[in-house]
């Protein structure tokens, strides 16, 4: 009977030890698996959808785009080289060198006629870590 009690106790220790190993890392080496400074903010604005979008970044002129954290403003102008009027969506994304978006702003330009130019301003809140500005232009129909 003593052998059964001892065997039961040893079995309990072995099983208990296995569960302790499943609890995850602990001690000074434990930490987040993702560096929070390299993750895009969760409150980035979402641009509207462009129906049947086409790209047109060649017609965009963008002013100085600073990458410091905080409120940023970029000015620009877009001249339509299309054959008919269209809606345009101009976006600026402030990104890290690896492409994480740290800020985003956009401007909708409605019904821009061929040969016409629209000047605009885009404002955004940029999180720390941005190193570049990535511009984009789509045209088509935008329904707000």
C-alpha positions in Angstrom: 0.0 0.0 0.0 2.9 2.4 0.7 4.2 1.8 -2.8 0.8 2.9 -4.2 0.8 6.0 -2.2 4.3 6.9 -3.2 3.6 6.1 -6.9 0.4 8.3 -6.7 2.4 11.2 -5.1 5.1 10.9 -7.8 2.5 10.8 -10.5 0.9 14.0 -9.1 4.2 15.8 -9.0 5.0 14.8 -12.6 1.6 15.9 -13.9 1.8 19.1 -11.8 5.2 19.9 -13.2 3.9 19.6 -16.7 1.2 22.2 -16.0 3.7 24.6 -14.5 5.7 24.5 -17.8 2.5 25.5 -19.7 2.0 28.7 -17.9 4.2 30.8 -20.2 7.4 32.8 -19.7 8.1 34.5 -16.4 10.8 36.5 -14.8 12.9 39.3 -16.2 13.1 37.8 -19.7 9.3 37.9 -20.1 8.0 40.8 -22.2 5.7 41.8 -25.1 6.2 39.8 -28.3 5.4 43.0 -30.3 7.3 46.3 -30.0 4.4 48.8 -29.3 6.4 51.6 -30.9 6.3 49.8 -34.2 2.6 49.2 -34.4 0.2 51.4 -36.3 -2.2 53.5 -34.2 -5.7 52.0 -34.0 -7.5 55.3 -34.6 -6.3 56.0 -38.2 -8.9 57.7 -40.3 -10.5 55.5 -43.0 -10.8 57.1 -46.4 -14.0 56.7 -48.4 -14.3 54.0 -51.1 -13.6 54.9 -54.7 -15.9 53.0 -57.1 -13.9 51.5 -60.0 -10.7 53.2 -58.8 -7.8 54.1 -61.1 -4.5 55.5 -60.0 -3.3 59.0 -61.0 -0.4 60.0 -58.7 1.4 61.6 -61.7 -1.0 64.6 -61.5 -0.3 65.3 -57.9 2.1 67.9 -56.5 2.7 67.6 -52.8 4.3 70.2 -50.6 6.8 69.6 -47.7 5.8 66.5 -45.6 7.3 66.5 -42.2 7.5 63.2 -40.3 7.8 64.5 -36.7 5.3 63.1 -34.2 2.2 65.3 -33.6 -0.1 67.3 -35.8 1.1 67.6 -39.4 -0.2 69.6 -42.3 0.6 68.9 -46.0 -0.5 71.2 -48.8 -0.8 70.1 -52.4 -2.5 70.5 -55.7 -4.0 68.1 -58.2 -4.5 68.9 -61.9 -6.8 66.6 -63.8 -5.4 65.2 -67.1 -8.5 63.1 -67.7 -11.0 63.4 -70.6 -14.0 63.9 -68.3 -14.8 65.1 -64.7 -14.1 62.7 -61.9 -13.9 62.5 -58.1 -10.4 62.1 -56.7 -9.1 60.7 -53.4 -5.7 62.0 -52.3 -4.1 60.2 -49.4 -0.9 60.7 -47.4 0.4 58.0 -45.1 3.2 58.7 -42.7 5.1 55.4 -42.4 8.1 53.8 -40.8 10.9 52.5 -42.9 9.3 49.0 -42.8 5.9 50.3 -43.9 3.9 50.5 -40.7 1.5 53.4 -41.0 1.9 55.9 -38.1 -0.5 58.6 -39.4 -2.9 59.0 -42.3 -4.8 61.9 -43.8 -6.9 62.3 -47.0 -8.8 64.8 -49.1 -11.7 64.2 -51.4 -11.9 66.4 -54.5 -15.3 66.0 -56.1 -16.1 66.5 -59.8 -12.8 67.9 -60.9 -13.1 68.9 -64.6 -10.4 68.1 -67.2 -7.5 70.6 -67.1 -8.6 72.1 -63.8 -6.5 72.3 -60.7 -7.6 71.9 -57.1 -5.4 73.1 -54.2 -5.9 71.3 -50.9 -4.6 70.8 -47.4 -4.3 67.4 -45.5 -4.1 67.3 -41.7 -3.1 64.3 -39.7 -1.9 63.2 -36.2 1.3 61.3 -36.6 2.6 58.8 -34.0 6.3 58.6 -33.2 8.4 56.5 -35.6 7.4 57.9 -39.0 10.3 58.3 -41.4 8.6 59.0 -44.7 5.4 60.2 -46.4 3.7 57.9 -49.0 1.3 59.7 -51.3 -1.6 58.2 -53.3 -4.2 59.3 -55.7 -7.3 57.4 -57.0 -10.1 58.6 -59.2 -13.5 57.3 -60.0 -16.8 57.9 -58.2 -16.8 58.6 -54.5 -20.0 58.4 -52.5 -19.8 59.8 -49.0 
